[in-house]
Amino acid sequence: MNPTQEDRTDPGQPGELLQRWPQNPLLTAALWPYPVNAVFNPGAVRLQDTGEILLLARAEDRRGISHLATARSADGMTQWTIDPSPTFPARSPDRPEEVWGVEDPRIVWVPEIDRYAVTYTAYSRGGPGVSLALTQDFRAFEYYGMVMPPEDKDAALFPRRFGGHWAMIHRPVPASGSAHMWISFSPDLRHWGSHRVLMPARDGAWWDARKIGLNTPPIETPEGWLIIYHGVRQTAAGCLYRLGLALLNLEDPTKVIYRSDEWIFGPVTPYERTGDVGDVVFPCGAVLDPDGDTLKVYYGGADTSINMATGSVQSMLAWLKRHHYDGTV
Ligand code: BMA
């Protein structure tokens, strides 16, 4: 593989490792079967039974409260079938921790329990926390409730246990100081402990200074768990959300093998730069094609639309080795 192949870039976007689907935006509020303000930040998974791609989108209604809604497509690009009513509404007052909505789901198929695990942000009066629900069909859900109290979000489960324990990456926000990515463990998916920082936010002028968070659930590769995460750059004009890569040890995911120095994707196009919250690209799901290499990444653009970009896992791994952070700041 030569360097040009490794650095597959959009024309005019040097350094980007994901290529935008030319027909973006893929899905918008205008296509929704009922009134919503915006659809964005979808979780994504390939369904076990049909092989279809299912998106679980965050749909924000015209009160400002979000629910989750499914869209299905055979090829993950065209001919989406959207649920005619909210698939996963916030259940306030039954679940007061969801009083201000449910947001940003990450989906993982967990073979041991024969279910999809959905981790999502539950927006409570005390702030956003991480909730967990299990499902087999995205119609009936088994609720585990809030598993990480506020303020915490950007969580995904690993699809298998490590030494008998489930593992979850998440991003608590401390009262002061930087917001890092953490990893926690559980014997039963309900009780979580052994919390530790997995990857700290950098500092100063870095693109991922002071606040980072997981985007797509860990992708298993022979070389480790590949993750896409975001860095939030605070500027005089507002925040810039950009994406980077990291690789975690396959058998001990508390160990970071590589972390990208540069960002690999950021807001460039009008649908990423302009919207309810400008300058945001925010994936919550990615699906591997049957070729085992092409990754379809589904992301919110400017908290307004659903978009897709593709990348090569092999290229990302090769790039990561050449661009990993060696600790110099
Ligand atoms: C983050 C999350 C995302 C959102 C982003 C930009 O904190 O809440 O849902 O896309 O901010 O507003």
py3Dmol code that shows the C-alpha trace and the ligand (Angstrom):
import py3Dmol

protein = """\
ATOM      1  CA  MET A   1       0.000   0.000   0.000  1.00  0.00           C
ATOM      2  CA  ASN A   2       1.506   3.334  -0.941  1.00  0.00           C
ATOM      3  CA  PRO A   3       1.084   6.576   1.031  1.00  0.00           C
ATOM      4  CA  THR A   4      -1.398   8.007  -1.455  1.00  0.00           C
ATOM      5  CA  GLN A   5      -3.714   5.050  -0.928  1.00  0.00           C
ATOM      6  CA  GLU A   6      -3.331   5.296   2.849  1.00  0.00           C
ATOM      7  CA  ASP A   7      -4.185   8.982   2.896  1.00  0.00           C
ATOM      8  CA  ARG A   8      -7.416   8.700   0.895  1.00  0.00           C
ATOM      9  CA  THR A   9      -8.672  12.263   1.042  1.00  0.00           C
ATOM     10  CA  ASP A  10     -11.634  14.182  -0.275  1.00  0.00           C
ATOM     11  CA  PRO A  11     -10.362  16.559  -2.929  1.00  0.00           C
ATOM     12  CA  GLY A  12      -9.548  19.792  -1.141  1.00  0.00           C
ATOM     13  CA  GLN A  13      -9.647  18.289   2.338  1.00  0.00           C
ATOM     14  CA  PRO A  14      -6.025  17.376   3.070  1.00  0.00           C
ATOM     15  CA  GLY A  15      -5.588  14.923   5.929  1.00  0.00           C
ATOM     16  CA  GLU A  16      -9.177  13.707   6.014  1.00  0.00           C
ATOM     17  CA  LEU A  17      -9.585   9.936   6.185  1.00  0.00           C
ATOM     18  CA  LEU A  18     -13.332   9.782   5.623  1.00  0.00           C
ATOM     19  CA  GLN A  19     -14.955  10.497   2.287  1.00  0.00           C
ATOM     20  CA  ARG A  20     -18.341  12.159   2.263  1.00  0.00           C
ATOM     21  CA  TRP A  21     -21.263  10.487   0.524  1.00  0.00           C
ATOM     22  CA  PRO A  22     -21.917  12.828  -2.409  1.00  0.00           C
ATOM     23  CA  GLN A  23     -25.669  12.789  -1.761  1.00  0.00           C
ATOM     24  CA  ASN A  24     -25.377  14.093   1.805  1.00  0.00           C
ATOM     25  CA  PRO A  25     -27.437  15.000   3.737  1.00  0.00           C
ATOM     26  CA  LEU A  26     -28.772  11.474   3.842  1.00  0.00           C
ATOM     27  CA  LEU A  27     -31.775  12.227   6.062  1.00  0.00           C
ATOM     28  CA  THR A  28     -33.304  15.479   7.276  1.00  0.00           C
ATOM     29  CA  ALA A  29     -36.334  16.645   9.257  1.00  0.00           C
ATOM     30  CA  ALA A  30     -38.125  17.319   5.940  1.00  0.00           C
ATOM     31  CA  LEU A  31     -38.141  13.559   5.193  1.00  0.00           C
ATOM     32  CA  TRP A  32     -39.527  12.597   8.613  1.00  0.00           C
ATOM     33  CA  PRO A  33     -43.060  11.154   8.653  1.00  0.00           C
ATOM     34  CA  TYR A  34     -44.111  13.460  11.539  1.00  0.00           C
ATOM     35  CA  PRO A  35     -43.059  16.991  12.557  1.00  0.00           C
ATOM     36  CA  VAL A  36     -39.587  17.291  14.090  1.00  0.00           C
ATOM     37  CA  ASN A  37     -37.131  20.161  14.291  1.00  0.00           C
ATOM     38  CA  ALA A  38     -34.005  18.178  13.445  1.00  0.00           C
ATOM     39  CA  VAL A  39     -32.627  14.625  13.076  1.00  0.00           C
ATOM     40  CA  PHE A  40     -28.969  13.951  13.831  1.00  0.00           C
ATOM     41  CA  ASN A  41     -26.328  11.896  15.681  1.00  0.00           C
ATOM     42  CA  PRO A  42     -27.625   8.423  14.749  1.00  0.00           C
ATOM     43  CA  GLY A  43     -26.462   5.134  16.224  1.00  0.00           C
ATOM     44  CA  ALA A  44     -26.044   2.488  13.509  1.00  0.00           C
ATOM     45  CA  VAL A  45     -25.934  -1.285  13.257  1.00  0.00           C
ATOM     46  CA  ARG A  46     -26.252  -4.038  10.663  1.00  0.00           C
ATOM     47  CA  LEU A  47     -29.258  -6.150  11.664  1.00  0.00           C
ATOM     48  CA  GLN A  48     -28.456  -9.770  12.439  1.00  0.00           C
ATOM     49  CA  ASP A  49     -31.531 -11.222  10.744  1.00  0.00           C
ATOM     50  CA  THR A  50     -32.005  -9.195   7.557  1.00  0.00           C
ATOM     51  CA  GLY A  51     -28.578  -7.621   7.021  1.00  0.00           C
ATOM     52  CA  GLU A  52     -30.275  -4.231   6.656  1.00  0.00           C
ATOM     53  CA  ILE A  53     -28.641  -1.156   8.114  1.00  0.00           C
ATOM     54  CA  LEU A  54     -30.621   0.361  10.954  1.00  0.00           C
ATOM     55  CA  LEU A  55     -30.080   3.902  12.159  1.00  0.00           C
ATOM     56  CA  LEU A  56     -31.409   4.993  15.526  1.00  0.00           C
ATOM     57  CA  ALA A  57     -31.524   8.730  15.108  1.00  0.00           C
ATOM     58  CA  ARG A  58     -31.844  11.452  17.650  1.00  0.00           C
ATOM     59  CA  ALA A  59     -34.986  13.354  16.636  1.00  0.00           C
ATOM     60  CA  GLU A  60     -35.546  16.669  18.355  1.00  0.00           C
ATOM     61  CA  ASP A  61     -39.144  17.808  18.510  1.00  0.00           C
ATOM     62  CA  ARG A  62     -40.361  21.385  18.405  1.00  0.00           C
ATOM     63  CA  ARG A  63     -40.276  21.630  22.198  1.00  0.00           C
ATOM     64  CA  GLY A  64     -36.517  20.911  22.177  1.00  0.00           C
ATOM     65  CA  ILE A  65     -36.968  17.416  23.658  1.00  0.00           C
ATOM     66  CA  SER A  66     -35.339  14.522  21.787  1.00  0.00           C
ATOM     67  CA  HIS A  67     -36.538  10.963  21.232  1.00  0.00           C
ATOM     68  CA  LEU A  68     -35.001   8.130  19.197  1.00  0.00           C
ATOM     69  CA  ALA A  69     -36.372   6.948  15.870  1.00  0.00           C
ATOM     70  CA  THR A  70     -35.332   4.154  13.523  1.00  0.00           C
ATOM     71  CA  ALA A  71     -34.645   4.364   9.808  1.00  0.00           C
ATOM     72  CA  ARG A  72     -33.824   1.179   7.856  1.00  0.00           C
ATOM     73  CA  SER A  73     -32.199   0.682   4.465  1.00  0.00           C
ATOM     74  CA  ALA A  74     -30.915  -2.358   2.576  1.00  0.00           C
ATOM     75  CA  ASP A  75     -27.751  -0.614   1.374  1.00  0.00           C
ATOM     76  CA  GLY A  76     -27.365   1.975   4.125  1.00  0.00           C
ATOM     77  CA  MET A  77     -27.558   4.812   1.626  1.00  0.00           C
ATOM     78  CA  THR A  78     -30.889   4.879  -0.164  1.00  0.00           C
ATOM     79  CA  GLN A  79     -34.578   4.024   0.252  1.00  0.00           C
ATOM     80  CA  TRP A  80     -34.884   4.556   3.976  1.00  0.00           C
ATOM     81  CA  THR A  81     -37.971   3.345   5.808  1.00  0.00           C
ATOM     82  CA  ILE A  82     -38.597   5.527   8.826  1.00  0.00           C
ATOM     83  CA  ASP A  83     -40.810   4.475  11.745  1.00  0.00           C
ATOM     84  CA  PRO A  84     -44.105   6.423  11.446  1.00  0.00           C
ATOM     85  CA  SER A  85     -43.996   7.416  15.132  1.00  0.00           C
ATOM     86  CA  PRO A  86     -41.206   7.732  17.740  1.00  0.00           C
ATOM     87  CA  THR A  87     -39.556   4.323  18.277  1.00  0.00           C
ATOM     88  CA  PHE A  88     -38.057   5.169  21.627  1.00  0.00           C
ATOM     89  CA  PRO A  89     -39.744   8.140  23.281  1.00  0.00           C
ATOM     90  CA  ALA A  90     -38.469   9.641  26.517  1.00  0.00           C
ATOM     91  CA  ARG A  91     -40.615   8.076  29.254  1.00  0.00           C
ATOM     92  CA  SER A  92     -41.150  10.928  31.661  1.00  0.00           C
ATOM     93  CA  PRO A  93     -42.720  10.800  34.310  1.00  0.00           C
ATOM     94  CA  ASP A  94     -42.199   6.969  34.509  1.00  0.00           C
ATOM     95  CA  ARG A  95     -38.498   7.599  34.070  1.00  0.00           C
ATOM     96  CA  PRO A  96     -37.718  11.022  35.565  1.00  0.00           C
ATOM     97  CA  GLU A  97     -34.112  10.661  34.470  1.00  0.00           C
ATOM     98  CA  GLU A  98     -35.403  11.186  30.892  1.00  0.00           C
ATOM     99  CA  VAL A  99     -37.479  14.289  31.659  1.00  0.00           C
ATOM    100  CA  TRP A 100     -35.674  16.394  29.041  1.00  0.00           C
ATOM    101  CA  GLY A 101     -35.283  13.661  26.462  1.00  0.00           C
ATOM    102  CA  VAL A 102     -33.043  10.882  25.169  1.00  0.00           C
ATOM    103  CA  GLU A 103     -30.115  11.570  22.865  1.00  0.00           C
ATOM    104  CA  ASP A 104     -27.102  10.243  20.973  1.00  0.00           C
ATOM    105  CA  PRO A 105     -27.545   6.426  21.045  1.00  0.00           C
ATOM    106  CA  ARG A 106     -24.691   3.991  20.449  1.00  0.00           C
ATOM    107  CA  ILE A 107     -25.670   0.441  19.403  1.00  0.00           C
ATOM    108  CA  VAL A 108     -23.634  -2.731  19.896  1.00  0.00           C
ATOM    109  CA  TRP A 109     -24.664  -6.293  19.033  1.00  0.00           C
ATOM    110  CA  VAL A 110     -23.776  -8.501  22.017  1.00  0.00           C
ATOM    111  CA  PRO A 111     -23.672 -12.186  20.959  1.00  0.00           C
ATOM    112  CA  GLU A 112     -23.541 -13.585  24.528  1.00  0.00           C
ATOM    113  CA  ILE A 113     -26.948 -12.157  25.412  1.00  0.00           C
ATOM    114  CA  ASP A 114     -28.347 -12.298  21.887  1.00  0.00           C
ATOM    115  CA  ARG A 115     -29.378  -8.631  22.078  1.00  0.00           C
ATOM    116  CA  TYR A 116     -28.413  -5.182  20.889  1.00  0.00           C
ATOM    117  CA  ALA A 117     -27.225  -2.924  23.700  1.00  0.00           C
ATOM    118  CA  VAL A 118     -28.216   0.723  23.291  1.00  0.00           C
ATOM    119  CA  THR A 119     -26.382   3.249  25.462  1.00  0.00           C
ATOM    120  CA  TYR A 120     -27.846   6.729  25.255  1.00  0.00           C
ATOM    121  CA  THR A 121     -27.865  10.096  26.961  1.00  0.00           C
ATOM    122  CA  ALA A 122     -30.787  10.503  29.354  1.00  0.00           C
ATOM    123  CA  TYR A 123     -31.313  14.179  30.037  1.00  0.00           C
ATOM    124  CA  SER A 124     -32.428  14.547  33.657  1.00  0.00           C
ATOM    125  CA  ARG A 125     -32.997  17.615  35.809  1.00  0.00           C
ATOM    126  CA  GLY A 126     -29.623  16.828  37.320  1.00  0.00           C
ATOM    127  CA  GLY A 127     -27.968  16.929  33.884  1.00  0.00           C
ATOM    128  CA  PRO A 128     -27.248  14.303  31.222  1.00  0.00           C
ATOM    129  CA  GLY A 129     -26.326  10.766  32.311  1.00  0.00           C
ATOM    130  CA  VAL A 130     -25.811   7.439  30.532  1.00  0.00           C
ATOM    131  CA  SER A 131     -28.713   4.991  30.311  1.00  0.00           C
ATOM    132  CA  LEU A 132     -28.771   1.462  28.914  1.00  0.00           C
ATOM    133  CA  ALA A 133     -31.497  -0.519  27.180  1.00  0.00           C
ATOM    134  CA  LEU A 134     -31.397  -3.933  25.505  1.00  0.00           C
ATOM    135  CA  THR A 135     -33.449  -5.015  22.521  1.00  0.00           C
ATOM    136  CA  GLN A 136     -33.760  -7.811  19.988  1.00  0.00           C
ATOM    137  CA  ASP A 137     -35.905  -6.026  17.437  1.00  0.00           C
ATOM    138  CA  PHE A 138     -35.849  -2.238  18.096  1.00  0.00           C
ATOM    139  CA  ARG A 139     -39.538  -2.428  18.990  1.00  0.00           C
ATOM    140  CA  ALA A 140     -39.510  -3.823  22.557  1.00  0.00           C
ATOM    141  CA  PHE A 141     -36.802  -2.545  24.905  1.00  0.00           C
ATOM    142  CA  GLU A 142     -35.632  -3.804  28.278  1.00  0.00           C
ATOM    143  CA  TYR A 143     -34.618  -0.767  30.318  1.00  0.00           C
ATOM    144  CA  TYR A 144     -31.659  -0.894  32.671  1.00  0.00           C
ATOM    145  CA  GLY A 145     -32.077   2.793  33.540  1.00  0.00           C
ATOM    146  CA  MET A 146     -29.288   5.236  34.264  1.00  0.00           C
ATOM    147  CA  VAL A 147     -26.011   3.384  34.673  1.00  0.00           C
ATOM    148  CA  MET A 148     -23.695   6.423  34.887  1.00  0.00           C
ATOM    149  CA  PRO A 149     -25.050   9.432  36.813  1.00  0.00           C
ATOM    150  CA  PRO A 150     -24.776  13.047  35.588  1.00  0.00           C
ATOM    151  CA  GLU A 151     -22.870  14.576  34.145  1.00  0.00           C
ATOM    152  CA  ASP A 152     -21.852  11.798  31.816  1.00  0.00           C
ATOM    153  CA  LYS A 153     -22.451  10.900  28.146  1.00  0.00           C
ATOM    154  CA  ASP A 154     -20.774   9.510  24.985  1.00  0.00           C
ATOM    155  CA  ALA A 155     -20.927   5.888  26.148  1.00  0.00           C
ATOM    156  CA  ALA A 156     -20.698   2.542  24.365  1.00  0.00           C
ATOM    157  CA  LEU A 157     -20.454  -1.013  25.556  1.00  0.00           C
ATOM    158  CA  PHE A 158     -17.853  -3.454  24.263  1.00  0.00           C
ATOM    159  CA  PRO A 159     -19.522  -6.453  22.607  1.00  0.00           C
ATOM    160  CA  ARG A 160     -17.864  -9.024  24.878  1.00  0.00           C
ATOM    161  CA  ARG A 161     -16.534  -9.452  28.398  1.00  0.00           C
ATOM    162  CA  PHE A 162     -12.948  -9.070  29.552  1.00  0.00           C
ATOM    163  CA  GLY A 163     -11.998 -11.454  32.375  1.00  0.00           C
ATOM    164  CA  GLY A 164     -15.698 -12.000  33.104  1.00  0.00           C
ATOM    165  CA  HIS A 165     -16.580  -8.290  33.165  1.00  0.00           C
ATOM    166  CA  TRP A 166     -18.436  -6.085  30.723  1.00  0.00           C
ATOM    167  CA  ALA A 167     -16.669  -2.847  29.817  1.00  0.00           C
ATOM    168  CA  MET A 168     -18.049   0.559  28.891  1.00  0.00           C
ATOM    169  CA  ILE A 169     -16.353   3.703  27.640  1.00  0.00           C
ATOM    170  CA  HIS A 170     -17.991   6.953  28.759  1.00  0.00           C
ATOM    171  CA  ARG A 171     -17.222  10.618  29.366  1.00  0.00           C
ATOM    172  CA  PRO A 172     -17.971  12.143  32.760  1.00  0.00           C
ATOM    173  CA  VAL A 173     -17.671  15.913  33.104  1.00  0.00           C
ATOM    174  CA  PRO A 174     -16.082  17.036  36.355  1.00  0.00           C
ATOM    175  CA  ALA A 175     -17.168  20.211  38.205  1.00  0.00           C
ATOM    176  CA  SER A 176     -13.875  21.750  37.166  1.00  0.00           C
ATOM    177  CA  GLY A 177     -11.012  20.717  34.927  1.00  0.00           C
ATOM    178  CA  SER A 178     -10.942  18.732  31.703  1.00  0.00           C
ATOM    179  CA  ALA A 179     -13.440  16.120  30.499  1.00  0.00           C
ATOM    180  CA  HIS A 180     -11.614  12.861  29.709  1.00  0.00           C
ATOM    181  CA  MET A 181     -12.741   9.490  28.341  1.00  0.00           C
ATOM    182  CA  TRP A 182     -13.146   6.865  31.078  1.00  0.00           C
ATOM    183  CA  ILE A 183     -13.619   3.093  31.099  1.00  0.00           C
ATOM    184  CA  SER A 184     -15.659   1.162  33.698  1.00  0.00           C
ATOM    185  CA  PHE A 185     -16.474  -2.485  34.338  1.00  0.00           C
ATOM    186  CA  SER A 186     -19.518  -4.469  35.439  1.00  0.00           C
ATOM    187  CA  PRO A 187     -20.329  -8.104  36.252  1.00  0.00           C
ATOM    188  CA  ASP A 188     -24.005  -7.760  35.257  1.00  0.00           C
ATOM    189  CA  LEU A 189     -24.455  -4.581  33.120  1.00  0.00           C
ATOM    190  CA  ARG A 190     -26.214  -2.918  36.101  1.00  0.00           C
ATOM    191  CA  HIS A 191     -23.510  -2.281  38.657  1.00  0.00           C
ATOM    192  CA  TRP A 192     -20.489  -0.408  37.376  1.00  0.00           C
ATOM    193  CA  GLY A 193     -17.112   0.176  39.026  1.00  0.00           C
ATOM    194  CA  SER A 194     -13.328   0.030  38.622  1.00  0.00           C
ATOM    195  CA  HIS A 195     -13.654   3.432  36.940  1.00  0.00           C
ATOM    196  CA  ARG A 196     -10.488   4.819  35.413  1.00  0.00           C
ATOM    197  CA  VAL A 197      -9.377   7.395  32.900  1.00  0.00           C
ATOM    198  CA  LEU A 198      -8.881   5.728  29.535  1.00  0.00           C
ATOM    199  CA  MET A 199      -7.680   8.669  27.496  1.00  0.00           C
ATOM    200  CA  PRO A 200      -7.215  12.234  28.773  1.00  0.00           C
ATOM    201  CA  ALA A 201      -8.122  15.357  26.847  1.00  0.00           C
ATOM    202  CA  ARG A 202      -5.015  17.217  25.770  1.00  0.00           C
ATOM    203  CA  ASP A 203      -4.366  20.807  26.721  1.00  0.00           C
ATOM    204  CA  GLY A 204      -3.565  24.205  25.279  1.00  0.00           C
ATOM    205  CA  ALA A 205      -3.996  24.701  21.552  1.00  0.00           C
ATOM    206  CA  TRP A 206      -4.604  21.037  20.608  1.00  0.00           C
ATOM    207  CA  TRP A 207      -7.703  20.233  18.527  1.00  0.00           C
ATOM    208  CA  ASP A 208      -8.802  17.875  21.336  1.00  0.00           C
ATOM    209  CA  ALA A 209      -7.898  20.025  24.327  1.00  0.00           C
ATOM    210  CA  ARG A 210      -9.960  19.971  27.531  1.00  0.00           C
ATOM    211  CA  LYS A 211     -12.981  17.985  26.258  1.00  0.00           C
ATOM    212  CA  ILE A 212     -13.096  14.713  24.341  1.00  0.00           C
ATOM    213  CA  GLY A 213     -15.618  11.879  24.047  1.00  0.00           C
ATOM    214  CA  LEU A 214     -16.246   8.570  22.304  1.00  0.00           C
ATOM    215  CA  ASN A 215     -18.177   8.664  19.049  1.00  0.00           C
ATOM    216  CA  THR A 216     -18.495   5.249  17.437  1.00  0.00           C
ATOM    217  CA  PRO A 217     -18.577   2.040  19.496  1.00  0.00           C
ATOM    218  CA  PRO A 218     -15.257   0.128  19.496  1.00  0.00           C
ATOM    219  CA  ILE A 219     -14.613  -1.682  16.198  1.00  0.00           C
ATOM    220  CA  GLU A 220     -12.777  -4.984  16.614  1.00  0.00           C
ATOM    221  CA  THR A 221      -9.765  -5.397  14.302  1.00  0.00           C
ATOM    222  CA  PRO A 222      -6.938  -7.964  14.490  1.00  0.00           C
ATOM    223  CA  GLU A 223      -4.706  -5.149  15.797  1.00  0.00           C
ATOM    224  CA  GLY A 224      -7.010  -3.829  18.500  1.00  0.00           C
ATOM    225  CA  TRP A 225     -10.240  -1.921  19.115  1.00  0.00           C
ATOM    226  CA  LEU A 226     -10.445   1.023  16.744  1.00  0.00           C
ATOM    227  CA  ILE A 227     -12.378   3.991  18.079  1.00  0.00           C
ATOM    228  CA  ILE A 228     -13.410   7.299  16.586  1.00  0.00           C
ATOM    229  CA  TYR A 229     -13.597  10.067  19.178  1.00  0.00           C
ATOM    230  CA  HIS A 230     -14.270  13.786  19.127  1.00  0.00           C
ATOM    231  CA  GLY A 231     -12.308  16.732  20.381  1.00  0.00           C
ATOM    232  CA  VAL A 232     -14.014  20.007  21.181  1.00  0.00           C
ATOM    233  CA  ARG A 233     -11.935  23.047  20.352  1.00  0.00           C
ATOM    234  CA  GLN A 234     -13.203  26.162  22.094  1.00  0.00           C
ATOM    235  CA  THR A 235     -12.708  29.259  19.985  1.00  0.00           C
ATOM    236  CA  ALA A 236     -13.820  32.882  20.223  1.00  0.00           C
ATOM    237  CA  ALA A 237     -16.495  32.000  17.625  1.00  0.00           C
ATOM    238  CA  GLY A 238     -17.804  28.906  19.483  1.00  0.00           C
ATOM    239  CA  CYS A 239     -16.935  25.211  19.605  1.00  0.00           C
ATOM    240  CA  LEU A 240     -15.433  23.132  16.785  1.00  0.00           C
ATOM    241  CA  TYR A 241     -16.184  19.383  16.908  1.00  0.00           C
ATOM    242  CA  ARG A 242     -13.607  17.286  15.068  1.00  0.00           C
ATOM    243  CA  LEU A 243     -12.825  13.552  14.960  1.00  0.00           C
ATOM    244  CA  GLY A 244      -9.697  11.579  15.746  1.00  0.00           C
ATOM    245  CA  LEU A 245      -8.734   7.902  16.059  1.00  0.00           C
ATOM    246  CA  ALA A 246      -7.390   5.654  18.794  1.00  0.00           C
ATOM    247  CA  LEU A 247      -6.561   1.956  19.025  1.00  0.00           C
ATOM    248  CA  LEU A 248      -7.045   0.002  22.262  1.00  0.00           C
ATOM    249  CA  ASN A 249      -5.469  -3.304  23.230  1.00  0.00           C
ATOM    250  CA  LEU A 250      -7.674  -6.209  22.162  1.00  0.00           C
ATOM    251  CA  GLU A 251      -7.557  -8.133  25.447  1.00  0.00           C
ATOM    252  CA  ASP A 252      -7.022  -5.189  27.805  1.00  0.00           C
ATOM    253  CA  PRO A 253      -8.986  -2.193  26.492  1.00  0.00           C
ATOM    254  CA  THR A 254      -7.660   0.032  29.303  1.00  0.00           C
ATOM    255  CA  LYS A 255      -4.439   0.226  27.283  1.00  0.00           C
ATOM    256  CA  VAL A 256      -4.252   2.803  24.487  1.00  0.00           C
ATOM    257  CA  ILE A 257      -1.871   1.564  21.780  1.00  0.00           C
ATOM    258  CA  TYR A 258      -2.120   4.536  19.433  1.00  0.00           C
ATOM    259  CA  ARG A 259      -3.849   7.903  19.488  1.00  0.00           C
ATOM    260  CA  SER A 260      -3.946  10.217  16.507  1.00  0.00           C
ATOM    261  CA  ASP A 261      -2.064  13.474  16.640  1.00  0.00           C
ATOM    262  CA  GLU A 262      -4.142  15.214  13.947  1.00  0.00           C
ATOM    263  CA  TRP A 263      -7.883  15.155  13.495  1.00  0.00           C
ATOM    264  CA  ILE A 264      -9.077  12.990  10.602  1.00  0.00           C
ATOM    265  CA  PHE A 265     -12.416  14.663   9.844  1.00  0.00           C
ATOM    266  CA  GLY A 266     -13.973  17.998  10.673  1.00  0.00           C
ATOM    267  CA  PRO A 267     -16.760  20.368   9.664  1.00  0.00           C
ATOM    268  CA  VAL A 268     -16.133  21.653   6.135  1.00  0.00           C
ATOM    269  CA  THR A 269     -19.301  21.479   4.034  1.00  0.00           C
ATOM    270  CA  PRO A 270     -22.310  23.805   4.442  1.00  0.00           C
ATOM    271  CA  TYR A 271     -24.355  21.014   6.114  1.00  0.00           C
ATOM    272  CA  GLU A 272     -21.600  20.568   8.706  1.00  0.00           C
ATOM    273  CA  ARG A 273     -20.800  24.243   9.212  1.00  0.00           C
ATOM    274  CA  THR A 274     -24.323  25.684   9.340  1.00  0.00           C
ATOM    275  CA  GLY A 275     -27.338  24.515  11.303  1.00  0.00           C
ATOM    276  CA  ASP A 276     -28.761  24.632  14.817  1.00  0.00           C
ATOM    277  CA  VAL A 277     -25.240  24.183  16.209  1.00  0.00           C
ATOM    278  CA  GLY A 278     -22.674  25.064  13.558  1.00  0.00           C
ATOM    279  CA  ASP A 279     -19.273  23.432  13.042  1.00  0.00           C
ATOM    280  CA  VAL A 280     -20.220  20.008  14.356  1.00  0.00           C
ATOM    281  CA  VAL A 281     -19.611  16.544  12.902  1.00  0.00           C
ATOM    282  CA  PHE A 282     -20.868  13.949  15.378  1.00  0.00           C
ATOM    283  CA  PRO A 283     -21.089  10.230  14.521  1.00  0.00           C
ATOM    284  CA  CYS A 284     -22.714   7.790  16.936  1.00  0.00           C
ATOM    285  CA  GLY A 285     -22.490   4.709  14.695  1.00  0.00           C
ATOM    286  CA  ALA A 286     -20.429   2.995  12.017  1.00  0.00           C
ATOM    287  CA  VAL A 287     -21.099  -0.188  10.073  1.00  0.00           C
ATOM    288  CA  LEU A 288     -18.529  -2.410   8.399  1.00  0.00           C
ATOM    289  CA  ASP A 289     -19.290  -3.518   4.844  1.00  0.00           C
ATOM    290  CA  PRO A 290     -19.180  -7.234   3.959  1.00  0.00           C
ATOM    291  CA  ASP A 291     -15.693  -6.624   2.478  1.00  0.00           C
ATOM    292  CA  GLY A 292     -14.476  -6.321   6.102  1.00  0.00           C
ATOM    293  CA  ASP A 293     -12.705  -3.026   5.383  1.00  0.00           C
ATOM    294  CA  THR A 294     -15.090  -0.302   4.236  1.00  0.00           C
ATOM    295  CA  LEU A 295     -16.607   1.518   7.158  1.00  0.00           C
ATOM    296  CA  LYS A 296     -19.778   3.531   6.736  1.00  0.00           C
ATOM    297  CA  VAL A 297     -19.771   6.249   9.385  1.00  0.00           C
ATOM    298  CA  TYR A 298     -23.118   7.912  10.150  1.00  0.00           C
ATOM    299  CA  TYR A 299     -22.892  11.368  11.637  1.00  0.00           C
ATOM    300  CA  GLY A 300     -24.884  14.406  12.585  1.00  0.00           C
ATOM    301  CA  GLY A 301     -24.071  17.604  10.710  1.00  0.00           C
ATOM    302  CA  ALA A 302     -24.427  20.837  12.717  1.00  0.00           C
ATOM    303  CA  ASP A 303     -27.030  19.164  14.998  1.00  0.00           C
ATOM    304  CA  THR A 304     -29.428  19.337  12.036  1.00  0.00           C
ATOM    305  CA  SER A 305     -29.008  16.466   9.553  1.00  0.00           C
ATOM    306  CA  ILE A 306     -27.869  12.851   9.183  1.00  0.00           C
ATOM    307  CA  ASN A 307     -24.902  12.238   6.899  1.00  0.00           C
ATOM    308  CA  MET A 308     -22.599   9.432   5.849  1.00  0.00           C
ATOM    309  CA  ALA A 309     -18.898   9.173   5.091  1.00  0.00           C
ATOM    310  CA  THR A 310     -16.828   6.097   4.298  1.00  0.00           C
ATOM    311  CA  GLY A 311     -13.335   5.087   5.289  1.00  0.00           C
ATOM    312  CA  SER A 312     -11.039   2.102   5.027  1.00  0.00           C
ATOM    313  CA  VAL A 313     -10.211   0.422   8.332  1.00  0.00           C
ATOM    314  CA  GLN A 314      -6.863  -0.769   6.937  1.00  0.00           C
ATOM    315  CA  SER A 315      -6.007   2.757   5.808  1.00  0.00           C
ATOM    316  CA  MET A 316      -6.998   4.199   9.170  1.00  0.00           C
ATOM    317  CA  LEU A 317      -4.814   1.693  11.027  1.00  0.00           C
ATOM    318  CA  ALA A 318      -1.868   2.351   8.704  1.00  0.00           C
ATOM    319  CA  TRP A 319      -2.325   6.111   9.083  1.00  0.00           C
ATOM    320  CA  LEU A 320      -2.641   5.839  12.880  1.00  0.00           C
ATOM    321  CA  LYS A 321       0.730   4.103  13.124  1.00  0.00           C
ATOM    322  CA  ARG A 322       2.370   6.967  11.271  1.00  0.00           C
ATOM    323  CA  HIS A 323       0.475   9.699  13.098  1.00  0.00           C
ATOM    324  CA  HIS A 324       0.296   8.473  16.652  1.00  0.00           C
ATOM    325  CA  TYR A 325       0.760  10.856  19.532  1.00  0.00           C
ATOM    326  CA  ASP A 326       4.110  10.341  21.156  1.00  0.00           C
ATOM    327  CA  GLY A 327       3.357  12.408  24.243  1.00  0.00           C
ATOM    328  CA  THR A 328       4.985  15.625  23.027  1.00  0.00           C
ATOM    329  CA  VAL A 329       2.774  18.637  23.683  1.00  0.00           C
TER     330      VAL A 329
END
"""
ligand_1 = """\
12
BMA
C -22.432 17.405 22.460
C -23.592 16.431 22.352
C -24.047 16.231 20.927
C -24.074 17.496 20.118
C -22.838 18.334 20.351
C -22.895 19.676 19.636
O -22.232 17.764 23.795
O -24.643 16.911 23.116
O -25.339 15.708 20.946
O -24.135 17.133 18.764
O -22.697 18.573 21.729
O -24.003 20.430 20.039
"""
view = py3Dmol.view(width=600, height=400)
view.addModel(protein, "pdb")
view.setStyle({"model": 0}, {"cartoon": {"style": "trace"}})
view.addModel(ligand_1, "xyz")
view.setStyle({"model": 1}, {"stick": {}})
view.zoomTo()
view.show()
